[in-house]
């Protein structure tokens, strides 16, 4: 996840290098980084349902290292766009594999804690991409100056992305120590092998949860990749310092919200957890609304970052139970494919966020990117809160 935070921080340099508009940068984060990647991740996730999940895991990590490094060196924007999409495939394919393994590694009572712990690790990666961004750019500049005949011909942001790709190498070595657990399944669950049949049976509830998660995704995946570009345009400040702040904010809000989610899950009445989790999601979406509503009216970077902190805390809380809710509904033989299919649908919402915000900025708001973020995020969060509330009441009525 480190490359996503770094790419967001490097967006101003990438935009200047290729000479593209806000909508195109939004498409880079949304369509290349999320939508295309998630579509191709479905057949790869099917491999994890049929073969060794450890072997698939190692292959994805190795592919991420190679594709992230090679994509950074692309001389033309279409090639860079394709390289980012290819690297994103491995990231999206990794997540369903791990979520399918977790229920086989821990007993049911610890499933929420395991899911939240994995989400916490992903947040560490995303935060590191922001926090290390300024340092990586400085190191890349020094490398270019030290080897002017070879590395000096590459732009600094390209070298920084190649360097962050190298972080995948120790992860690849650690991956060999991963346990490949046997799949747990009772007889009735093992007989459920048809994803379309399952979707028909649970269609309405799943549809509401997808709509809720999609509304939150539009807001989050639109705001975070474009935030550095929006703040650079409105305020004058050091980009490396911004990266450090965002790294701390991303990490702190994710870990704090996951701890809150674990506590709230324990406080939900016994037998009502499945219905209570969507209601917690609705609460998070509602709490995020005033944070994005006030963004365009603030006069300093510090004030914006305070609201972004509240926004991330609330939306992370809204997203915290999504993996557990999917695992509650999906039988074990379908989990990896179900997570991958869910990722594709959510990726469509994720892609809408940055693309729509960039387009509104270019065409409607006179390149006021902070204002465009608010115009798109507020209705998305309102829809998410309503859909999650209906999903919770529907599950409660069925139970």
N, C-alpha and C positions, 0 to 999 in steps of 0.2 A: 504493500500500500504506500510505500515511501514515494514512489514516482508520481503519484497523484498529487500529493501536497507540493512536491517540487515543481511539477508542471504548472500548477495554479500560480505559484510564486514567480515562475519564469514567463508567465503569459505576456507581460509588457515587452520583454525582449524578443519573444517569439513573434509577436505581432509586428514589431518594428523590423525584424529580420525578413519576414515574408511579405510585409506590406498588405496585410489583410484587415478587414473590418471586425467590429464587435460580434456580428452575427456569425462570421466564419470561426472566430475563436470559440464562440459558444458551441458551434457544431463540432469543433475539435474535442471539447470536453464532453459533450453530450452524445453525439452520434458516433464518432470514432472511439472515444474512451469508454462508452457504455453500451449503446444500442447494438452496433455491429458486433462488438465483443460478446455480448450476452447471447445473441442469436447463434453464433458459432459454438458457444459453450454447451448447448443442449446435446448434440451428438457425442461430445467429449464426456459429458456427465454420464451418458448411458454406458460408456466404457466402465465407469466406476461402479455401476450397478451390476456389471457382469464379470469384471476381472479384478485383479489385485488393486485395491485402492492405494496401497503404498507405492506400487510401481507407477500408477497414474500420477500420484502426487509428485514424485521425483521428476517425472517427465515434464510436468507443467512448470516446476521451479527452474529447470534447466532452460526450457524454452523462453521463460520470462527474461532470464539474464541475457540471452543472445538477442532477443527481439528488442528489448529496451535499449541495448547498446547500439545495435545496427540502425534502429529507427531514428535515433538522435542524430545520426550522421547524414540523413537524407538531404540532398541539395535542393529539392523542390518541395513546395508545400503539399501537393497531392501525394507524393511519396512519403513525406513525413506523416501525413494523415493516415495513410495505409499502415505505416509502421506502428503508430500508436494504437490503431484498431487491433493489429495482430498481437501486440503485447497485452492489450486489454483482454483478449480471449483467454489467455492463460490465467489472468487474475480472476476473471469471472468463473472459470471452470474449477479453480481451486476451492472456492468457497462451498459449492454444493458437496464436493467430495468430503470436506472436513465435517460439515454439518450432518452428513449421512453417517460418519464414523462415530460422532460423539455419543449418540444414544446407545451404541454397542460397547462403549468404553466405560460408561457410568450407569449406576442404577437409576431408576425413574425419579426417585426423590432428589437426586442431584443434577437433573437434566437442566433446569433453569440456571443453576450456578455454572455449569459447564458452558452453556451457550453464552452467558454473560461474560465469562472469562475469555472465551475466544473473541467475542466482540471487543473486549478490552485490549487484547493483543493487537487486533486490527487498528484500533484507535491509536495505539502506541506507534504503529507504522505510519499512519497518516500524519500524526503530529510530528514525527521525526522528519518527514519530508519537508514540512514547513520550517521546523526549528533548525535543521541542518542546511537549509537552502542558502542562506547568506554565507555560511562557512564554505560550502561546496563551491559556490561561485568564486569566492576568494582563492580557494585552492586551485580551481581550474585556471584562473587568471595567472597564478604563479607558475603553473605547469606550462601554459602557453608561452610565458616570458622565458622560462628556463630552456625550452626546446623550440626556438622560433622557426627552425627549419622543418619541423615535423608537426608538432601540435599547435604551433603559432598560427597555422593557416585555418584553424577551426575557431568558430565563435565560442565565447566563454560558456554560454548556456548549453551548448552541445557537449562540451567536455564535462560539465557538471552532471548531465544526464548519463553519460557513459560511466562516470564515477559511481553514481548511485546504483547502476546496474551491477557493479561489482559486489554490492552488499548481498546479492543473491547467492554468491558462491559459498560462504559459510552456512547459509540456510540449506543449501543442497547437501552439504556434508552432514548437517544435523538430521536431515530427512532420512538418512539411512538408518538412524536409530528409532524411527517411528514404528510403533506397533501396528500391525495390520490385523484388526480384531475380527473374529468370526461374526457374521451377521445374525443378530437375534431376531427370531420371528416365531410367533405361535402359528399353529396350523391354519387358523382362519385368516390370519394376515398374509401368510405365505401364498395362499390361494388367490389373493387380490393382486393380479399382475397387470391390470388394464388401467392406465392413467385416464383415458377418456371416460370409462365407466365410473371411476372415482369422482371425476370432475362433475359428471352429471348428477351424482348423488349429493354432492356438497356444493353445487354451483352457486346458489344464492349467497350463502355465508362467505364463500371464498371470494365472490365478486365484490362484496362489501369491504372485506379486508384488503383486497387488492386496490380498490378505489381509495381507501383510507391511506394505505402505504404509498400509493402513487401521488396523492396530494402532498404528503410530507416530502416525498422524493423530489417533486418539482421545485419546492421551495429550497431544500437543502442543496441539491445538486446544481441548482442554478446560482445560488448565492455564493457558495464557497469557492468554486473555480474562478468566478469573476470578481471576487472581492478585492484582490490585490490590484487588478486593472482599474476597478472603480475608484479605489482610494488613491492610487497613483495619479489618476486624472484630476481628482478634486483637491488633494492636499499635497504638500511637499514634505517628504520624510525619507529616511533611509530604508531601502527595501530589505536589507538584511535584518534590521531591527524589527520590521513588520513580520518577517518570517519567524523570528524568535517568539514574538508575542502570539502569533497565530498557532505556533507549535504548542506553546504552553496552554493556550485556550482550548485547542482541540483535545489535547490529552486530558486536561483537568475536567472539562465538561463531560467527556465520554466516561471517564472513570467515576465521576460523581454521580452521573445519571444511572450508570449500571448498578452502583451501590444502592441508590434509591429504588431502582426497579426490583432488586433482590429483596429489599426490605418490604416493599409494597406487596410483592408476591406472597411473602410469608404472612402478611396481615390480611390478605383476602380470605373470606370465609371458606372453610373446608368444603370441597365439592362445587365451589363457585369460581375457581380460578380461571377456567376456560372462558367464562362470560366476563369476568372482571378484567382480564388483560386487555381486551379491546377498549374498555372504558378508560383504562389508564392511558391508552393510546390517544383517545379523544381529548383527555385532559392535557396531555403534552402539546397537541396541536393548538388547543385554545390558548395555552400559556405563551406559545411562540408568536401568536398574532400581533400583540402590541409591540413586540420587539422589532419586527420588520416594518410595521406601520410608521414608526418614528424615524427610521434610518435617514430619509432624505433631508430631515429638518435639523440635523446635528451639525455643529460647526468645527469639530475636531476629530482627529483619528482616534484619540482616546475614548471619546464619547461613543463613537461608532463601535469600537471594540467591546465596550461594556454591553451594548445591546446585542452584539453578535454572541457574546458569552451567554447571555440569557436565552437567546434564540437556540443556540446549540444545546444547551442544557435541556430545554424543553423538547426539542425534536429528537434528541438522543433518548430521552425517556419514552417518547412516543414510539420509537423504533425498537426499543429494547426487547420486547416480547415477540417480535415477528417470527424469529426462528422457532421458538417454543410453540407458537400457535400453529405453524405449519407442521411441526412434528406431532402435535396433538391430533391433527386431522388426517395425516398421511400415513398409510401402513408402511413398514420397513422396506418391502421390495420396491417401492416406488420413490423413496426419499430423494435420492440424488437427482433423478429426472424431475421430480416435483419441484425441488429447489431451483434447478436450472430453468424449468418452464416459468416458475414464478419470477426468476431473475430477468427473463426476457421481457415479460409484461411490465415489470417495474422499470426496466431499462428504457422502455418507451417513454415512461413518465420522466425518468431522469434526463433523457435527451431533450424533452420538451423544455425543461427548465432553462438551461443556458442558451439554447437556440432562441427561445421566445424572448428571454430577457435581452439578449444581444440585438434581436430584430427590433424590439420595442425601443431600445436605446438609439439605434440607427435611424429608424423611420418615424418615431413618434415623439421621443423625449429629447431630441437634439443632443444625443450622445451623453445624456445624464444617466449613467449606468446605475447609480444608487436608486434613482427614482424608478427606473425600469424594473429593478429587482423588487421593489415594494409593490408595484402595480401587478406583477405576476404572482408573487408569493402570498399576498393576503387572501385572494379568493381560493387559491389552492389549499391553504391551511384550513379555511372555513369548510370546504367540501370534505377534507380529511376528517375533521372533527365530527361532522354529521354522519359520515359513512361508518366510522368506528363506533359511534354511539348506537346506530341501528344494528350493527353486527353483534355488539354485546347483548342488546336486548333480544335479538333473534336466538342467539345461543342459549341465553337464560330461559327463554320460553320453551325451547326444545328440550332442555335438560329438566 
